[in-house]
Amino acid sequence: MLQAIQLQFAYNAHTIFQYPDLACNRDTPLLITGRSGTGKTTLLHLLACLLKPAGGQLLIDGTDTGLLSNSKLDQFRGRHIGIVYQSSHFMSALSILDNILLPRFFSRYTPDTGKALQLAARLQIDHLLHKRPAELSKGEQQRVSIARALINNSQLLLADEPTSSLDDDNAYRVIQLLLEQAAMSHAMLIVVTHDARLKQHFSNLIYLER
């Protein structure tokens, strides 16, 4: 279970975000929405342990992330948190298979090609593994991002604006894919977006305001 209690972040004296308490478990994916400027991406980066809060507490499966050293926090994030970014960050010189496996390398895990092949088959991208990222469509790249986020058996899956540039049909396909893959991997899923179309797919919802 993830619990965020009175999280705060300050970019400067004039830009301070104070977030409502939130909780997410494996059975109830969480949607965080709100207008631009309400700190949605900042909150996602706090939940991903990419930013340190100015106040409050973040617990992920019983681990108080605020008590971890920088090196321990890096290790924890790599082994327990998968992120699907709005813009895919691929290594252009590497094949799709190697891009999926990259988090294994950074987390100092041994490569698990079998798991990568399994995820690719589930996501219907197994025929693309020999290609380079530039050869894929945006939808195909999104599926690669999901596979990469799951390769370390992440307990927490975070998605940043996964449908913002998609039409209704493709937005539906992407959110269903995230929900299905999180359920199959027994992962907590948190989606951060301004896309109001996604509300119908979540019973656990937080709307951020300034």
C-alpha positions as CSV (number, residue, x, y, z in Angstrom):
1,M,0.0,0.0,0.0
2,L,1.1,3.6,-0.7
3,Q,0.3,6.3,1.7
4,A,1.2,10.0,1.3
5,I,0.5,12.1,4.3
6,Q,0.7,16.0,4.2
7,L,3.2,16.0,1.4
8,Q,4.6,19.5,0.6
9,F,7.1,20.7,-2.0
10,A,8.5,24.2,-2.5
11,Y,10.2,25.4,-5.7
12,N,10.6,28.8,-4.1
13,A,8.9,31.1,-1.6
14,H,6.1,31.8,-4.1
15,T,5.5,28.3,-5.6
16,I,4.6,26.0,-2.8
17,F,2.4,22.9,-3.2
18,Q,0.5,21.3,-0.3
19,Y,-1.1,18.0,-1.3
20,P,-4.1,16.2,0.2
21,D,-3.5,12.9,1.9
22,L,-3.8,10.0,-0.5
23,A,-3.7,6.2,-0.4
24,C,-3.4,3.5,-3.1
25,N,-3.4,-0.3,-2.9
26,R,-3.2,-3.0,-5.5
27,D,-7.0,-3.4,-5.7
28,T,-7.9,0.2,-6.2
29,P,-5.9,2.1,-8.8
30,L,-5.7,5.9,-8.2
31,L,-6.4,8.7,-10.6
32,I,-4.9,12.1,-9.8
33,T,-6.3,14.9,-11.9
34,G,-6.6,18.7,-11.9
35,R,-5.9,21.7,-14.0
36,S,-2.5,22.8,-15.3
37,G,-0.5,24.4,-12.6
38,T,-1.9,22.4,-9.7
39,G,1.3,20.4,-9.2
40,K,0.3,17.1,-10.7
41,T,3.7,16.2,-12.3
42,T,5.5,17.5,-9.2
43,L,3.3,15.1,-7.1
44,L,4.1,12.2,-9.4
45,H,7.9,13.0,-9.0
46,L,7.4,13.0,-5.2
47,L,5.6,9.6,-5.3
48,A,8.4,8.3,-7.6
49,C,11.0,9.5,-5.1
50,L,12.6,11.6,-7.8
51,L,12.0,14.7,-5.6
52,K,12.3,15.0,-1.8
53,P,9.3,16.6,-0.1
54,A,9.7,19.7,2.0
55,G,7.4,18.1,4.5
56,G,5.1,15.2,5.1
57,Q,5.6,11.4,4.8
58,L,5.6,8.9,2.0
59,L,5.2,5.2,2.8
60,I,5.4,2.5,0.1
61,D,4.6,-1.0,1.3
62,G,5.7,0.0,4.9
63,T,8.9,1.7,3.9
64,D,9.2,5.3,5.0
65,T,11.1,6.7,2.0
66,G,12.0,9.8,3.9
67,L,14.3,7.8,6.2
68,L,16.4,6.4,3.3
69,S,19.8,7.8,2.3
70,N,20.2,9.0,-1.3
71,S,21.9,5.8,-2.4
72,K,19.3,3.6,-0.7
73,L,16.5,5.8,-2.2
74,D,18.0,5.3,-5.7
75,Q,18.1,1.6,-5.1
76,F,14.6,1.5,-3.7
77,R,13.2,3.4,-6.6
78,G,14.9,1.3,-9.2
79,R,13.7,-1.9,-7.7
80,H,10.2,-1.0,-6.7
81,I,8.9,1.8,-8.8
82,G,8.1,1.8,-12.6
83,I,7.3,5.1,-14.4
84,V,5.6,5.5,-17.7
85,Y,6.5,9.0,-18.8
86,Q,4.4,11.3,-21.0
87,S,7.4,11.4,-23.4
88,S,9.2,8.1,-23.7
89,H,12.9,8.3,-22.8
90,F,14.6,5.7,-24.9
91,M,18.2,5.0,-25.8
92,S,18.0,5.6,-29.5
93,A,21.0,3.4,-30.3
94,L,19.6,0.3,-28.5
95,S,17.0,-2.2,-29.7
96,I,13.6,-2.3,-28.2
97,L,14.5,-5.4,-26.3
98,D,17.6,-3.7,-24.8
99,N,15.5,-0.6,-23.9
100,I,13.1,-2.8,-22.0
101,L,15.9,-4.5,-20.1
102,L,17.7,-1.2,-19.3
103,P,16.1,-0.8,-15.8
104,R,17.6,-4.2,-14.9
105,F,21.0,-2.9,-15.7
106,F,20.6,0.3,-13.7
107,S,19.2,-1.6,-10.7
108,R,22.2,-4.0,-10.9
109,Y,19.9,-7.0,-11.6
110,T,20.9,-9.7,-13.9
111,P,19.2,-9.4,-17.3
112,D,15.9,-11.2,-17.5
113,T,15.3,-11.7,-21.2
114,G,12.6,-14.3,-20.5
115,K,10.6,-11.7,-18.5
116,A,11.1,-9.1,-21.3
117,L,9.9,-11.6,-23.9
118,Q,6.9,-12.4,-21.7
119,L,5.9,-8.8,-21.2
120,A,6.4,-8.0,-24.9
121,A,4.1,-10.9,-25.9
122,R,1.4,-9.7,-23.4
123,L,1.7,-6.2,-24.8
124,Q,1.8,-7.4,-28.5
125,I,5.2,-5.9,-29.2
126,D,7.2,-9.1,-29.4
127,H,7.6,-8.6,-33.2
128,L,9.2,-5.2,-32.6
129,L,12.0,-6.2,-30.3
130,H,14.8,-6.0,-32.9
131,K,13.8,-2.5,-34.0
132,R,15.0,0.9,-32.8
133,P,12.7,3.3,-31.0
134,A,12.5,5.7,-33.9
135,E,11.0,3.0,-36.0
136,L,7.9,2.6,-33.7
137,S,4.6,4.5,-33.7
138,K,3.7,6.5,-30.6
139,G,1.3,3.8,-29.5
140,E,3.9,1.1,-29.9
141,Q,6.4,3.3,-27.9
142,Q,3.8,3.6,-25.1
143,R,3.6,-0.2,-24.9
144,V,7.3,-0.4,-24.7
145,S,7.3,2.1,-21.9
146,I,4.8,0.0,-20.0
147,A,7.0,-3.1,-20.5
148,R,10.0,-1.3,-19.3
149,A,8.2,0.0,-16.2
150,L,7.2,-3.6,-15.3
151,I,10.5,-5.4,-16.0
152,N,11.7,-5.1,-12.4
153,N,8.5,-6.5,-11.0
154,S,7.7,-3.0,-9.8
155,Q,5.3,-2.7,-6.8
156,L,4.3,0.8,-7.8
157,L,3.4,1.8,-11.4
158,L,3.2,5.5,-12.1
159,A,1.9,7.0,-15.4
160,D,2.3,10.7,-16.3
161,E,-0.3,12.0,-18.8
162,P,-0.5,8.7,-20.7
163,T,-3.5,9.8,-22.9
164,S,-3.0,13.5,-23.3
165,S,-2.3,13.5,-27.0
166,L,-4.6,10.5,-27.9
167,D,-8.1,10.4,-29.5
168,D,-10.9,8.7,-27.6
169,D,-10.4,5.2,-29.0
170,N,-6.7,5.1,-28.3
171,A,-7.0,6.8,-24.9
172,Y,-9.4,4.0,-23.9
173,R,-7.0,1.3,-25.2
174,V,-4.0,2.8,-23.3
175,I,-5.8,3.2,-19.9
176,Q,-7.3,-0.3,-20.2
177,L,-3.8,-1.6,-21.0
178,L,-2.4,0.1,-17.9
179,L,-5.2,-1.2,-15.7
180,E,-4.8,-4.8,-17.0
181,Q,-1.0,-4.9,-16.8
182,A,-1.1,-3.5,-13.2
183,A,-3.6,-6.1,-12.2
184,M,-1.7,-9.0,-13.9
185,S,1.6,-7.8,-12.2
186,H,-0.1,-7.2,-8.8
187,A,1.2,-3.6,-8.9
188,M,-0.3,-0.4,-7.4
189,L,-1.2,1.9,-10.3
190,I,-1.3,5.7,-10.0
191,V,-2.2,7.8,-13.1
192,V,-1.6,11.6,-13.1
193,T,-3.5,13.5,-15.8
194,H,-5.6,16.5,-16.7
195,D,-7.6,14.2,-19.0
196,A,-11.1,14.2,-17.6
197,R,-12.1,11.2,-19.9
198,L,-10.3,8.9,-17.6
199,K,-12.5,9.5,-14.5
200,Q,-15.0,6.8,-15.6
201,H,-12.3,4.1,-15.3
202,F,-11.4,4.8,-11.6
203,S,-13.3,4.6,-8.4
204,N,-10.3,6.1,-6.4
205,L,-10.0,9.7,-7.5
206,I,-8.3,12.9,-6.2
207,Y,-8.8,16.3,-7.8
208,L,-6.0,18.8,-7.1
209,E,-6.8,22.5,-6.6
210,R,-4.6,25.5,-5.9
